[in-house]
């Protein structure tokens, strides 16, 4: 017979799960907020010789399907970064090589360095992005086109995420007046909303 301490009532497990989710949200919220302080980045987008779609197209030639893409600053250098799944959408993350291609966006041609993820942080993020692209009816380039149709400007980030239980693409667009507009593209319907 089990002792009372050898099992946990459902309410205790549920409370522990809620606490774990709360900790994950607290852990990732500051990172998310820091990643979206884009003032320096917005001022440098004009220096890019490539669009986000160009980077995805080039990356997909030899490195699988694109699962996210963004421009970002690395010090004073404007970088173009694309995550890919080498084995495509037919294989899950455990049986795939999750890769980042990153290089100076102001140089032509774009010659990114290729990194196959091995660390927990990048593997977790890329695995989630792969899964969301797999359950979407749109690919990354389709989502960018939908966002461009909804908001004029330069798309500088397209990252799959979850919104109300649905796969969506969070797309950021830099406007001509230097502002950032968030466009949410539904992964199943393709509907873009601001």
C-alpha positions, 0 to 999 in steps of 0.5 A, spaced: 500 500 500 502 506 498 503 511 503 499 518 503 506 522 501 507 517 495 502 520 490 500 527 489 492 529 488 490 532 482 489 539 484 497 539 487 499 537 480 495 542 477 497 547 481 505 545 480 503 546 472 500 553 473 506 555 477 511 552 471 507 555 466 508 562 470 515 561 471 516 560 463 512 566 462 516 570 467 523 567 464 521 569 457 517 575 457 524 580 458 527 576 453 521 577 448 521 585 450 528 586 449 528 583 442 523 588 440 526 594 442 528 595 435 529 603 434 537 601 432 535 596 427 529 600 424 534 605 422 539 600 419 534 596 415 535 601 409 543 598 409 540 591 407 542 589 400 537 583 401 529 582 403 527 577 408 524 573 403 531 573 399 534 570 405 529 565 406 529 563 398 537 563 398 537 559 405 532 554 402 536 552 396 541 548 400 539 548 408 531 545 408 525 549 409 525 556 412 521 556 419 523 563 421 527 569 419 529 576 422 533 582 421 537 583 428 543 587 430 549 584 432 553 590 435 553 595 430 552 590 424 545 589 421 544 581 420 540 577 416 538 571 420 534 565 417 532 558 421 531 552 417 529 545 418 534 541 413 530 535 412 524 539 411 517 539 414 515 531 413 520 530 419 519 532 426 524 536 430 527 530 433 529 527 426 531 533 423 537 538 423 535 545 426 539 550 423 541 558 423 544 561 417 546 568 419 550 573 415 551 581 414 545 584 410 549 590 408 554 585 403 552 582 397 552 577 396 549 575 402 554 569 405 551 567 412 555 562 417 551 556 418 550 553 425 547 547 426 543 548 433 545 543 439 544 548 445 537 547 449 535 554 448 536 554 440 533 547 439 527 548 443 525 555 440 527 552 433 523 545 434 517 549 436 517 554 430 518 547 426 512 544 429 508 551 428 510 551 420 508 544 420 501 545 422 500 551 418 497 552 411 502 557 409 509 557 409 514 563 411 514 566 405 506 566 404 506 569 411 510 575 409 506 576 402 500 576 406 503 581 411 506 586 406 499 586 402 496 588 409 501 593 411 506 597 406 513 597 408 519 593 409 518 586 413 523 585 418 521 579 422 517 573 421 516 568 427 511 563 428 507 563 434 501 561 438 495 565 439 489 563 442 491 556 441 492 557 433 498 557 429 500 564 427 506 568 424 508 574 428 510 579 422 514 586 424 513 591 418 518 597 418 514 603 415 516 609 411 516 613 417 520 609 421 515 605 426 514 598 427 507 595 425 505 588 428 501 584 423 498 577 425 497 572 420 493 566 421 497 560 419 490 556 417 486 562 414 492 566 411 488 572 414 492 578 416 490 583 422 494 588 425 
